[in-house]
Amino acid sequence: MRTIAVANQKGGVGKTATVLNLGAALVEVGERVLLLDLDPQANLTAISGADEVELSMHDLLLSPDVALRDIVQPTPIEGLLIAPSEYALAAAEAALSSGERRQWRLADKLVGLADDIIVIIDTPPSLGHLTINALTAAGEVLIPVQCSYLAMKGLQQLLRTVDSVRERANPQLRVLGMLLTMFDARTIHGEQVRDRLRGHFGGEVFDTVIPRAVAFDYATVAATPLVHYRPDSAGAQAYRKLAQEVLERGQATADS
């Protein structure tokens, strides 16, 4: 099992679109993928094509008798599964502030998953208990960064949180990479942010850059990944390229 948390405490940076489209692109090349919607806004659940939610991540985290298999649903895309969210998950933030193994609730529920599955976790735009649970359960964290100066500034806080989780709970956690999103090649500002990020973090930044495109909005309305809605679009091609980078980086880690 390979587990990737997609995290950034800033909202609107493309986390959910990245989880869905990366998952769909990985399925295209033969991988089995399970998406976990750990965001109480439940946007990933809404746009994945999942059926009506009966049991959700809220039940998984807070009910000892609920197992992951009890909440997982298929999506319209063969090979792509989802563990859905609902607004009730917001209450988990308070519930997880106390109790036994509050930081390991998600990790405990992932024990026993098949070795050949890739788990991708969508996290809320915060560094609260839900995100900490995702980072504790994950082997890797993928960080979407909008191509703007203010979005880039918040990186240091997230990286400090990653370091803290690594020290206290999950020494295997590593940064898979930083993904530049909403890139507009027509603006000097976007290019400056891209160059500055790569200059500072070097190889930790993915070669892939996700362009800004209205096609993402249309795909969201259609509750379909862009890689299926407009497979020839620049955004879809970018997510396919990202999927290859994710697989290559995973293989490089396995070989090291």
Accessible surface in RSA format (square Angstrom, percent):
REM  Atomic radii and reference values for relative SASA: ProtOr
REM  Chains: A
REM  Algorithm: Lee & Richards
REM  Probe-radius: 1.40
REM  Slices: 20
REM RES _ NUM      All-atoms   Total-Side   Main-Chain    Non-polar    All polar
REM                ABS   REL    ABS   REL    ABS   REL    ABS   REL    ABS   REL
RES MET A   1    83.97  43.5  39.10  25.9  44.87 106.8  40.16  34.1  43.82  58.1
RES ARG A   2    47.26  19.8  42.89  21.9   4.37  10.4  40.45  55.3   6.81   4.1
RES THR A   3     7.71   5.5   4.34   4.4   3.37   8.0   2.57   3.4   5.14   7.8
RES ILE A   4     0.00   0.0   0.00   0.0   0.00   0.0   0.00   0.0   0.00   0.0
RES ALA A   5     0.00   0.0   0.00   0.0   0.00   0.0   0.00   0.0   0.00   0.0
RES VAL A   6     0.00   0.0   0.00   0.0   0.00   0.0   0.00   0.0   0.00   0.0
RES ALA A   7     0.19   0.2   0.19   0.3   0.00   0.0   0.19   0.3   0.00   0.0
RES ASN A   8     4.83   3.3   3.47   3.3   1.37   3.3   0.42   1.0   4.41   4.3
RES GLN A   9    33.82  18.9  24.38  17.8   9.44  22.5  21.34  45.4  12.48   9.5
RES LYS A  10    78.73  38.4  72.98  44.8   5.75  13.7  51.13  46.0  27.61  29.4
RES GLY A  11    33.71  41.6   0.00   N/A  33.71  41.6  20.32  55.8  13.40  30.0
RES GLY A  12    58.56  72.2   0.00   N/A  58.56  72.2  39.97 109.7  18.59  41.6
RES VAL A  13     0.55   0.4   0.00   0.0   0.55   1.3   0.00   0.0   0.55   1.5
RES GLY A  14    16.64  20.5   0.00   N/A  16.64  20.5  13.89  38.1   2.75   6.2
RES LYS A  15    14.04   6.8  11.07   6.8   2.97   7.1   5.86   5.3   8.18   8.7
RES THR A  16    25.86  18.4  23.75  24.1   2.11   5.0  14.33  19.3  11.53  17.4
RES ALA A  17    31.03  28.5  27.48  42.4   3.55   8.1  28.50  40.1   2.52   6.7
RES THR A  18     0.00   0.0   0.00   0.0   0.00   0.0   0.00   0.0   0.00   0.0
RES VAL A  19     0.00   0.0   0.00   0.0   0.00   0.0   0.00   0.0   0.00   0.0
RES LEU A  20     3.95   2.2   3.95   2.8   0.00   0.0   3.95   2.8   0.00   0.0
RES ASN A  21     5.08   3.5   5.08   4.9   0.00   0.0   0.00   0.0   5.08   4.9
RES LEU A  22     0.00   0.0   0.00   0.0   0.00   0.0   0.00   0.0   0.00   0.0
RES GLY A  23     0.00   0.0   0.00   N/A   0.00   0.0   0.00   0.0   0.00   0.0
RES ALA A  24     0.04   0.0   0.00   0.0   0.04   0.1   0.00   0.0   0.04   0.1
RES ALA A  25     1.47   1.4   0.08   0.1   1.39   3.2   0.08   0.1   1.39   3.7
RES LEU A  26     0.00   0.0   0.00   0.0   0.00   0.0   0.00   0.0   0.00   0.0
RES VAL A  27    23.36  15.4  14.48  13.1   8.87  21.4  14.48  12.6   8.87  24.1
RES GLU A  28    80.93  46.5  42.74  32.3  38.19  90.9  32.44  62.8  48.49  39.6
RES VAL A  29    74.86  49.3  41.64  37.7  33.23  80.1  50.73  44.1  24.14  65.5
RES GLY A  30    66.52  82.0   0.00   N/A  66.52  82.0  35.71  98.0  30.81  69.0
RES GLU A  31    53.20  30.5  48.06  36.4   5.14  12.2   2.14   4.1  51.06  41.7
RES ARG A  32   102.92  43.2 101.91  51.9   1.02   2.4  43.41  59.3  59.51  36.1
RES VAL A  33     0.40   0.3   0.00   0.0   0.40   1.0   0.00   0.0   0.40   1.1
RES LEU A  34     2.52   1.4   2.52   1.8   0.00   0.0   2.52   1.8   0.00   0.0
RES LEU A  35     0.00   0.0   0.00   0.0   0.00   0.0   0.00   0.0   0.00   0.0
RES LEU A  36     0.00   0.0   0.00   0.0   0.00   0.0   0.00   0.0   0.00   0.0
RES ASP A  37     0.00   0.0   0.00   0.0   0.00   0.0   0.00   0.0   0.00   0.0
RES LEU A  38     0.00   0.0   0.00   0.0   0.00   0.0   0.00   0.0   0.00   0.0
RES ASP A  39     9.18   6.4   9.18   9.1   0.00   0.0   1.44   3.4   7.74   7.7
RES PRO A  40    20.47  14.9  20.32  18.5   0.16   0.6  20.47  16.9   0.00   0.0
RES GLN A  41    84.69  47.4  80.38  58.7   4.32  10.3  30.99  66.0  53.71  40.7
RES ALA A  42    13.93  12.8  12.59  19.4   1.34   3.0  12.59  17.7   1.34   3.5
RES ASN A  43    71.13  49.1  70.24  67.9   0.89   2.2  12.55  30.2  58.58  56.6
RES LEU A  44     0.14   0.1   0.00   0.0   0.14   0.4   0.00   0.0   0.14   0.4
RES THR A  45    12.92   9.2  11.09  11.2   1.83   4.4  11.09  14.9   1.83   2.8
RES ALA A  46    72.70  66.8  44.71  69.0  27.99  63.7  55.62  78.3  17.08  45.2
RES ILE A  47    22.26  12.7  22.23  16.6   0.02   0.0  22.26  16.0   0.00   0.0
RES SER A  48     4.38   3.7   0.01   0.0   4.36  10.1   0.01   0.0   4.36   6.1
RES GLY A  49    28.32  34.9   0.00   N/A  28.32  34.9  15.89  43.6  12.43  27.8
RES ALA A  50    23.02  21.2   0.05   0.1  22.96  52.2   0.11   0.2  22.91  60.7
RES ASP A  51   103.07  72.2  93.25  92.8   9.82  23.2  29.31  69.0  73.75  73.6
RES GLU A  52   158.64  91.1 133.42 100.9  25.22  60.0  58.08 112.3 100.56  82.1
RES VAL A  53    41.60  27.4  18.33  16.6  23.27  56.1  18.33  15.9  23.27  63.1
RES GLU A  54   157.11  90.2 128.76  97.4  28.35  67.5  47.79  92.4 109.32  89.3
RES LEU A  55    68.83  38.3  65.05  46.5   3.79   9.5  65.05  45.7   3.79  10.2
RES SER A  56     0.00   0.0   0.00   0.0   0.00   0.0   0.00   0.0   0.00   0.0
RES MET A  57     0.00   0.0   0.00   0.0   0.00   0.0   0.00   0.0   0.00   0.0
RES HIS A  58    41.80  22.8  41.80  29.1   0.00   0.0  31.31  32.3  10.48  12.2
RES ASP A  59    26.09  18.3  25.91  25.8   0.18   0.4   0.28   0.7  25.81  25.7
RES LEU A  60     0.06   0.0   0.00   0.0   0.06   0.1   0.00   0.0   0.06   0.2
RES LEU A  61     4.64   2.6   0.00   0.0   4.64  11.7   0.17   0.1   4.46  12.0
RES LEU A  62    51.32  28.6  27.78  19.9  23.54  59.2  29.02  20.4  22.31  60.0
RES SER A  63    37.30  31.5  35.24  47.0   2.06   4.7  12.42  26.4  24.88  34.9
RES PRO A  64   124.85  91.0  96.15  87.6  28.70 104.3 102.93  85.0  21.91 136.2
RES ASP A  65   139.54  97.7 109.67 109.2  29.87  70.6  38.35  90.2 101.19 100.9
RES VAL A  66    20.58  13.5  19.44  17.6   1.14   2.8  20.03  17.4   0.55   1.5
RES ALA A  67    25.71  23.6  23.55  36.3   2.16   4.9  25.66  36.1   0.05   0.1
RES LEU A  68    11.20   6.2   9.13   6.5   2.07   5.2   9.13   6.4   2.07   5.6
RES ARG A  69   200.18  84.1 171.56  87.5  28.63  68.2  71.99  98.4 128.19  77.7
RES ASP A  70    69.34  48.6  42.16  42.0  27.18  64.3  13.49  31.7  55.85  55.7
RES ILE A  71     4.35   2.5   0.00   0.0   4.35  10.5   2.76   2.0   1.60   4.3
RES VAL A  72    41.67  27.4  20.73  18.8  20.94  50.5  20.73  18.0  20.94  56.8
RES GLN A  73    24.86  13.9  24.43  17.9   0.43   1.0  17.06  36.3   7.80   5.9
RES PRO A  74    91.57  66.7  87.11  79.4   4.45  16.2  87.17  72.0   4.40  27.3
RES THR A  75    14.06  10.0   0.13   0.1  13.93  33.2   2.72   3.7  11.33  17.1
RES PRO A  76   106.78  77.8  63.54  57.9  43.24 157.2  77.00  63.6  29.78 185.1
RES ILE A  77    20.22  11.5  16.68  12.4   3.54   8.5  19.41  14.0   0.81   2.2
RES GLU A  78   164.19  94.3 144.62 109.4  19.57  46.6  65.93 127.5  98.26  80.2
RES GLY A  79    32.51  40.1   0.00   N/A  32.51  40.1  23.17  63.6   9.34  20.9
RES LEU A  80     1.34   0.7   0.49   0.4   0.84   2.1   0.49   0.3   0.84   2.3
RES LEU A  81    52.96  29.5  52.96  37.9   0.00   0.0  52.96  37.2   0.00   0.0
RES ILE A  82     0.00   0.0   0.00   0.0   0.00   0.0   0.00   0.0   0.00   0.0
RES ALA A  83     0.00   0.0   0.00   0.0   0.00   0.0   0.00   0.0   0.00   0.0
RES PRO A  84     0.00   0.0   0.00   0.0   0.00   0.0   0.00   0.0   0.00   0.0
RES SER A  85     1.92   1.6   0.00   0.0   1.92   4.4   0.00   0.0   1.92   2.7
RES GLU A  86    57.70  33.1  54.38  41.1   3.32   7.9  16.50  31.9  41.20  33.6
RES TYR A  87   169.50  79.1 161.72  92.0   7.78  20.2 120.21  90.3  49.28  60.8
RES ALA A  88    46.21  42.5  31.20  48.1  15.01  34.1  43.03  60.6   3.18   8.4
RES LEU A  89     0.00   0.0   0.00   0.0   0.00   0.0   0.00   0.0   0.00   0.0
RES ALA A  90    56.02  51.5  46.30  71.5   9.72  22.1  47.17  66.4   8.85  23.4
RES ALA A  91    59.75  54.9  46.40  71.6  13.35  30.4  55.95  78.8   3.80  10.1
RES ALA A  92     0.00   0.0   0.00   0.0   0.00   0.0   0.00   0.0   0.00   0.0
RES GLU A  93    48.12  27.6  46.02  34.8   2.10   5.0  39.31  76.0   8.81   7.2
RES ALA A  94    74.92  68.9  60.12  92.8  14.80  33.7  67.90  95.6   7.01  18.6
RES ALA A  95    44.91  41.3  25.49  39.3  19.42  44.2  37.32  52.6   7.59  20.1
RES LEU A  96     0.04   0.0   0.03   0.0   0.01   0.0   0.03   0.0   0.01   0.0
RES SER A  97    54.07  45.7  43.01  57.4  11.07  25.5  25.56  54.4  28.51  39.9
RES SER A  98    70.74  59.8  66.78  89.1   3.96   9.1  41.24  87.8  29.49  41.3
RES GLY A  99    52.30  64.5   0.00   N/A  52.30  64.5  31.62  86.8  20.68  46.3
RES GLU A 100   153.87  88.3 141.08 106.7  12.79  30.5  61.59 119.1  92.29  75.3
RES ARG A 101   129.40  54.3 116.57  59.4  12.82  30.5  59.02  80.7  70.37  42.7
RES ARG A 102   108.44  45.5 107.06  54.6   1.37   3.3  12.48  17.0  95.96  58.2
RES GLN A 103    37.17  20.8  35.01  25.6   2.16   5.2   6.64  14.1  30.53  23.2
RES TRP A 104    79.54  31.9  79.54  38.5   0.00   0.0  68.09  36.3  11.45  18.6
RES ARG A 105    55.70  23.4  53.98  27.5   1.72   4.1  21.56  29.5  34.14  20.7
RES LEU A 106     0.00   0.0   0.00   0.0   0.00   0.0   0.00   0.0   0.00   0.0
RES ALA A 107    23.22  21.4  17.40  26.8   5.83  13.3  19.15  27.0   4.08  10.8
RES ASP A 108    59.41  41.6  45.15  44.9  14.26  33.7  22.91  53.9  36.50  36.4
RES LYS A 109    48.21  23.5  36.68  22.5  11.53  27.5  38.79  34.9   9.42  10.0
RES LEU A 110     3.46   1.9   3.38   2.4   0.08   0.2   3.46   2.4   0.00   0.0
RES VAL A 111   122.43  80.6  95.42  86.4  27.02  65.1 101.22  87.9  21.21  57.5
RES GLY A 112    76.76  94.7   0.00   N/A  76.76  94.7  38.27 105.0  38.48  86.2
RES LEU A 113    45.89  25.6  31.39  22.5  14.51  36.5  33.92  23.8  11.97  32.2
RES ALA A 114    47.90  44.0  32.85  50.7  15.05  34.2  43.91  61.8   3.99  10.6
RES ASP A 115   130.55  91.4 110.05 109.5  20.50  48.5  35.54  83.6  95.01  94.8
RES ASP A 116    87.63  61.4  70.04  69.7  17.59  41.6  50.07 117.8  37.56  37.5
RES ILE A 117     6.81   3.9   5.70   4.2   1.11   2.7   5.72   4.1   1.09   3.0
RES ILE A 118     9.35   5.3   9.35   7.0   0.00   0.0   9.35   6.7   0.00   0.0
RES VAL A 119     0.00   0.0   0.00   0.0   0.00   0.0   0.00   0.0   0.00   0.0
RES ILE A 120     0.00   0.0   0.00   0.0   0.00   0.0   0.00   0.0   0.00   0.0
RES ILE A 121     0.00   0.0   0.00   0.0   0.00   0.0   0.00   0.0   0.00   0.0
RES ASP A 122     0.72   0.5   0.72   0.7   0.00   0.0   0.00   0.0   0.72   0.7
RES THR A 123     0.17   0.1   0.17   0.2   0.00   0.0   0.00   0.0   0.17   0.3
RES PRO A 124     7.90   5.8   7.39   6.7   0.51   1.8   7.39   6.1   0.51   3.1
RES PRO A 125    48.78  35.6  32.73  29.8  16.06  58.4  32.73  27.0  16.06  99.8
RES SER A 126    43.47  36.7  38.53  51.4   4.94  11.4  38.76  82.5   4.71   6.6
RES LEU A 127    40.40  22.5  16.54  11.8  23.87  60.0  18.16  12.8  22.24  59.8
RES GLY A 128    24.60  30.3   0.00   N/A  24.60  30.3  23.75  65.2   0.86   1.9
RES HIS A 129    60.72  33.2  60.06  41.7   0.66   1.7  34.48  35.5  26.24  30.5
RES LEU A 130     0.48   0.3   0.48   0.3   0.00   0.0   0.48   0.3   0.00   0.0
RES THR A 131     0.94   0.7   0.94   1.0   0.00   0.0   0.94   1.3   0.00   0.0
RES ILE A 132    34.56  19.7  34.56  25.7   0.00   0.0  34.56  24.9   0.00   0.0
RES ASN A 133     0.91   0.6   0.91   0.9   0.00   0.0   0.00   0.0   0.91   0.9
RES ALA A 134     0.00   0.0   0.00   0.0   0.00   0.0   0.00   0.0   0.00   0.0
RES LEU A 135     0.00   0.0   0.00   0.0   0.00   0.0   0.00   0.0   0.00   0.0
RES THR A 136     9.60   6.8   0.61   0.6   9.00  21.4   0.61   0.8   9.00  13.6
RES ALA A 137    17.49  16.1   0.00   0.0  17.49  39.8   1.09   1.5  16.40  43.4
RES ALA A 138     2.64   2.4   0.00   0.0   2.64   6.0   0.45   0.6   2.19   5.8
RES GLY A 139    29.10  35.9   0.00   N/A  29.10  35.9  25.25  69.3   3.85   8.6
RES GLU A 140    11.62   6.7  11.62   8.8   0.00   0.0   8.12  15.7   3.50   2.9
RES VAL A 141     0.00   0.0   0.00   0.0   0.00   0.0   0.00   0.0   0.00   0.0
RES LEU A 142     0.00   0.0   0.00   0.0   0.00   0.0   0.00   0.0   0.00   0.0
RES ILE A 143     0.00   0.0   0.00   0.0   0.00   0.0   0.00   0.0   0.00   0.0
RES PRO A 144     0.00   0.0   0.00   0.0   0.00   0.0   0.00   0.0   0.00   0.0
RES VAL A 145     0.00   0.0   0.00   0.0   0.00   0.0   0.00   0.0   0.00   0.0
RES GLN A 146    33.30  18.6  33.30  24.3   0.00   0.0   0.55   1.2  32.75  24.8
RES CYS A 147    12.10   9.1   0.94   1.1  11.15  26.2   0.96   2.4  11.14  12.0
RES SER A 148    26.46  22.4  26.46  35.3   0.00   0.0  22.66  48.3   3.80   5.3
RES TYR A 149    93.81  43.8  93.01  52.9   0.80   2.1  60.35  45.4  33.46  41.2
RES LEU A 150   129.59  72.2 120.64  86.3   8.96  22.5 120.64  84.7   8.96  24.1
RES ALA A 151     1.10   1.0   0.03   0.1   1.06   2.4   0.12   0.2   0.97   2.6
RES MET A 152    22.19  11.5  18.22  12.1   3.96   9.4  16.06  13.7   6.13   8.1
RES LYS A 153   123.26  60.1 101.56  62.3  21.70  51.7  56.74  51.1  66.53  70.9
RES GLY A 154    24.13  29.8   0.00   N/A  24.13  29.8  23.47  64.4   0.66   1.5
RES LEU A 155     2.69   1.5   1.38   1.0   1.31   3.3   2.21   1.6   0.47   1.3
RES GLN A 156    84.05  47.0  83.96  61.4   0.09   0.2  39.26  83.6  44.79  34.0
RES GLN A 157    91.33  51.1  90.36  66.0   0.97   2.3  18.61  39.6  72.73  55.2
RES LEU A 158     0.38   0.2   0.38   0.3   0.00   0.0   0.38   0.3   0.00   0.0
RES LEU A 159    28.73  16.0  28.39  20.3   0.33   0.8  28.39  19.9   0.33   0.9
RES ARG A 160   149.87  62.9 144.19  73.5   5.68  13.5  70.82  96.8  79.05  47.9
RES THR A 161    21.29  15.1  16.60  16.8   4.69  11.2  10.23  13.7  11.05  16.7
RES VAL A 162     1.05   0.7   1.05   1.0   0.00   0.0   1.05   0.9   0.00   0.0
RES ASP A 163    63.01  44.1  62.59  62.3   0.42   1.0  16.98  40.0  46.03  45.9
RES SER A 164    35.49  30.0  32.60  43.5   2.89   6.7  24.46  52.1  11.03  15.5
RES VAL A 165     3.94   2.6   2.95   2.7   0.99   2.4   3.94   3.4   0.00   0.0
RES ARG A 166    72.48  30.4  69.78  35.6   2.70   6.4  35.25  48.2  37.23  22.6
RES GLU A 167   145.30  83.4 105.88  80.1  39.42  93.9  44.44  86.0 100.86  82.4
RES ARG A 168   190.39  79.9 158.54  80.8  31.85  75.8  50.34  68.8 140.05  84.9
RES ALA A 169    20.02  18.4   0.01   0.0  20.01  45.5   3.76   5.3  16.26  43.1
RES ASN A 170    12.97   8.9  11.74  11.3   1.23   3.0   2.45   5.9  10.52  10.2
RES PRO A 171    91.24  66.5  73.23  66.8  18.01  65.5  73.23  60.5  18.01 111.9
RES GLN A 172   136.35  76.2 118.29  86.4  18.07  43.0  62.70 133.5  73.65  55.9
RES LEU A 173     2.75   1.5   0.00   0.0   2.75   6.9   0.00   0.0   2.75   7.4
RES ARG A 174    66.89  28.1  66.61  34.0   0.28   0.7  43.92  60.0  22.97  13.9
RES VAL A 175    21.75  14.3   8.85   8.0  12.91  31.1   8.85   7.7  12.91  35.0
RES LEU A 176     2.18   1.2   0.00   0.0   2.18   5.5   0.00   0.0   2.18   5.9
RES GLY A 177     0.02   0.0   0.00   N/A   0.02   0.0   0.02   0.0   0.00   0.0
RES MET A 178     0.02   0.0   0.02   0.0   0.00   0.0   0.02   0.0   0.00   0.0
RES LEU A 179     0.00   0.0   0.00   0.0   0.00   0.0   0.00   0.0   0.00   0.0
RES LEU A 180     0.00   0.0   0.00   0.0   0.00   0.0   0.00   0.0   0.00   0.0
RES THR A 181     2.47   1.8   2.47   2.5   0.00   0.0   2.47   3.3   0.00   0.0
RES MET A 182    52.66  27.3  48.90  32.4   3.76   8.9  43.73  37.2   8.93  11.8
RES PHE A 183    21.56  10.8  18.72  11.6   2.84   7.4  18.72  11.4   2.84   8.1
RES ASP A 184    28.47  19.9  24.42  24.3   4.04   9.6  11.96  28.1  16.51  16.5
RES ALA A 185    68.00  62.5  50.87  78.5  17.12  39.0  50.87  71.6  17.12  45.4
RES ARG A 186   210.85  88.5 171.41  87.4  39.44  93.9  86.24 117.9 124.61  75.5
RES THR A 187    56.72  40.3  51.81  52.5   4.90  11.7  52.53  70.6   4.18   6.3
RES ILE A 188   127.90  72.8 123.14  91.7   4.76  11.5 123.52  89.0   4.37  11.9
RES HIS A 189    83.06  45.4  79.98  55.6   3.08   7.9  60.72  62.6  22.34  26.0
RES GLY A 190     2.52   3.1   0.00   N/A   2.52   3.1   2.37   6.5   0.15   0.3
RES GLU A 191    65.03  37.3  65.03  49.2   0.00   0.0   6.30  12.2  58.73  48.0
RES GLN A 192   108.86  60.9 102.01  74.5   6.85  16.3  38.42  81.8  70.44  53.4
RES VAL A 193     4.97   3.3   3.94   3.6   1.03   2.5   4.97   4.3   0.00   0.0
RES ARG A 194    56.71  23.8  56.71  28.9   0.00   0.0   2.47   3.4  54.23  32.9
RES ASP A 195    81.33  57.0  70.90  70.6  10.43  24.7  31.00  72.9  50.34  50.2
RES ARG A 196   144.37  60.6 133.31  68.0  11.06  26.3  47.26  64.6  97.11  58.9
RES LEU A 197     1.04   0.6   0.59   0.4   0.45   1.1   1.04   0.7   0.00   0.0
RES ARG A 198    79.67  33.5  73.82  37.6   5.85  13.9  35.79  48.9  43.88  26.6
RES GLY A 199    68.57  84.6   0.00   N/A  68.57  84.6  36.61 100.5  31.96  71.6
RES HIS A 200   127.90  69.9  96.20  66.9  31.71  81.1  66.17  68.2  61.73  71.8
RES PHE A 201    32.97  16.5  20.16  12.5  12.81  33.3  25.05  15.2   7.92  22.7
RES GLY A 202    39.72  49.0   0.00   N/A  39.72  49.0  33.40  91.7   6.32  14.2
RES GLY A 203    67.59  83.4   0.00   N/A  67.59  83.4  44.41 121.9  23.19  51.9
RES GLU A 204    72.11  41.4  68.21  51.6   3.90   9.3  31.98  61.9  40.13  32.8
RES VAL A 205     5.57   3.7   0.11   0.1   5.46  13.2   0.11   0.1   5.46  14.8
RES PHE A 206     0.00   0.0   0.00   0.0   0.00   0.0   0.00   0.0   0.00   0.0
RES ASP A 207    97.90  68.6  89.39  89.0   8.51  20.1  16.15  38.0  81.75  81.5
RES THR A 208     1.57   1.1   1.10   1.1   0.47   1.1   1.57   2.1   0.00   0.0
RES VAL A 209    33.19  21.8  19.89  18.0  13.30  32.0  19.89  17.3  13.30  36.1
RES ILE A 210     4.69   2.7   4.69   3.5   0.00   0.0   4.69   3.4   0.00   0.0
RES PRO A 211    33.17  24.2  31.63  28.8   1.54   5.6  31.90  26.3   1.27   7.9
RES ARG A 212   132.70  55.7 109.91  56.0  22.78  54.2  46.46  63.5  86.24  52.3
RES ALA A 213    40.07  36.8  21.96  33.9  18.12  41.2  31.55  44.4   8.52  22.6
RES VAL A 214    91.55  60.2  80.59  73.0  10.97  26.4  84.10  73.1   7.45  20.2
RES ALA A 215     7.64   7.0   7.38  11.4   0.25   0.6   7.38  10.4   0.25   0.7
RES PHE A 216    33.68  16.8  32.06  19.9   1.62   4.2  32.45  19.7   1.23   3.5
RES ASP A 217    87.68  61.4  85.52  85.1   2.16   5.1  23.81  56.0  63.87  63.7
RES TYR A 218   105.76  49.4 103.35  58.8   2.41   6.3  62.41  46.9  43.35  53.4
RES ALA A 219     4.41   4.1   4.41   6.8   0.00   0.0   4.41   6.2   0.00   0.0
RES THR A 220    68.73  48.9  61.56  62.4   7.17  17.1  43.25  58.1  25.48  38.5
RES VAL A 221   130.77  86.0 101.71  92.1  29.06  70.0 108.71  94.5  22.05  59.8
RES ALA A 222    46.70  42.9  19.53  30.1  27.17  61.8  30.87  43.5  15.83  41.9
RES ALA A 223    35.64  32.8  27.08  41.8   8.56  19.5  27.08  38.1   8.56  22.7
RES THR A 224    40.19  28.6  37.76  38.3   2.43   5.8  20.63  27.7  19.56  29.6
RES PRO A 225     5.04   3.7   4.50   4.1   0.54   2.0   5.04   4.2   0.00   0.0
RES LEU A 226     1.19   0.7   0.57   0.4   0.62   1.6   0.57   0.4   0.62   1.7
RES VAL A 227     1.17   0.8   0.00   0.0   1.17   2.8   0.00   0.0   1.17   3.2
RES HIS A 228    77.44  42.3  53.96  37.5  23.48  60.1  36.97  38.1  40.47  47.1
RES TYR A 229    84.17  39.3  60.92  34.7  23.26  60.5  35.18  26.4  48.99  60.4
RES ARG A 230   100.06  42.0  96.99  49.4   3.07   7.3  29.14  39.8  70.92  43.0
RES PRO A 231    59.04  43.0  58.49  53.3   0.56   2.0  58.49  48.3   0.56   3.5
RES ASP A 232   128.69  90.1 106.47 106.0  22.22  52.5  36.75  86.5  91.94  91.7
RES SER A 233    26.70  22.6  13.91  18.6  12.79  29.5  25.08  53.4   1.61   2.3
RES ALA A 234    70.99  65.3  53.28  82.2  17.71  40.3  60.08  84.6  10.90  28.9
RES GLY A 235     0.98   1.2   0.00   N/A   0.98   1.2   0.00   0.0   0.98   2.2
RES ALA A 236     0.00   0.0   0.00   0.0   0.00   0.0   0.00   0.0   0.00   0.0
RES GLN A 237    89.16  49.9  84.42  61.7   4.74  11.3  35.73  76.1  53.43  40.5
RES ALA A 238    11.44  10.5   5.95   9.2   5.49  12.5  11.24  15.8   0.20   0.5
RES TYR A 239     2.58   1.2   2.58   1.5   0.00   0.0   0.00   0.0   2.58   3.2
RES ARG A 240    58.98  24.8  56.41  28.8   2.58   6.1  41.05  56.1  17.93  10.9
RES LYS A 241   109.24  53.3 102.92  63.1   6.32  15.0  68.08  61.3  41.15  43.8
RES LEU A 242     0.00   0.0   0.00   0.0   0.00   0.0   0.00   0.0   0.00   0.0
RES ALA A 243     0.89   0.8   0.89   1.4   0.00   0.0   0.89   1.3   0.00   0.0
RES GLN A 244    78.89  44.1  78.89  57.7   0.00   0.0  34.66  73.8  44.23  33.5
RES GLU A 245    18.33  10.5  17.81  13.5   0.52   1.2  13.85  26.8   4.48   3.7
RES VAL A 246     0.00   0.0   0.00   0.0   0.00   0.0   0.00   0.0   0.00   0.0
RES LEU A 247    42.26  23.5  36.60  26.2   5.66  14.2  37.05  26.0   5.22  14.0
RES GLU A 248   110.18  63.3 101.66  76.9   8.51  20.3  46.29  89.5  63.89  52.2
RES ARG A 249    51.24  21.5  47.81  24.4   3.43   8.2  27.65  37.8  23.59  14.3
RES GLY A 250    13.62  16.8   0.00   N/A  13.62  16.8   7.47  20.5   6.15  13.8
RES GLN A 251   103.71  58.0  99.58  72.8   4.12   9.8  41.89  89.2  61.82  46.9
RES ALA A 252    62.71  57.7  49.31  76.1  13.41  30.5  56.73  79.9   5.98  15.9
RES THR A 253    61.42  43.7  50.88  51.6  10.54  25.1  48.06  64.6  13.36  20.2
RES ALA A 254    78.36  72.1  40.38  62.3  37.99  86.4  51.79  72.9  26.57  70.4
RES ASP A 255   107.35  75.2  70.86  70.5  36.49  86.3  33.04  77.8  74.31  74.1
RES SER A 256   123.37 104.2  55.21  73.7  68.16 157.0  78.63 167.4  44.73  62.7
END  Absolute sums over single chains surface
CHAIN  1 A    11343.7       8935.1       2408.5       6194.4       5149.3
END  Absolute sums over all chains
TOTAL         11343.7       8935.1       2408.5       6194.4       5149.3
